[in-house]
């Protein structure tokens, strides 16, 4: 079952917000932690 355009746009907004949040992190360890979480969530989404 696929996503509607509205659902996909919401997903992209969520991802963009998470990436912007990680980019704003000044501490490299915290930035890497946030990026790892984003990657893990994307991988889990692909596996579902």
Buried (B, 14 or more C-beta within 10 A) or exposed (E): EEEEEEEEEEEEEEBEEBEEEBEEBEEEEEBEEBBEEBEEEEEEEEEE
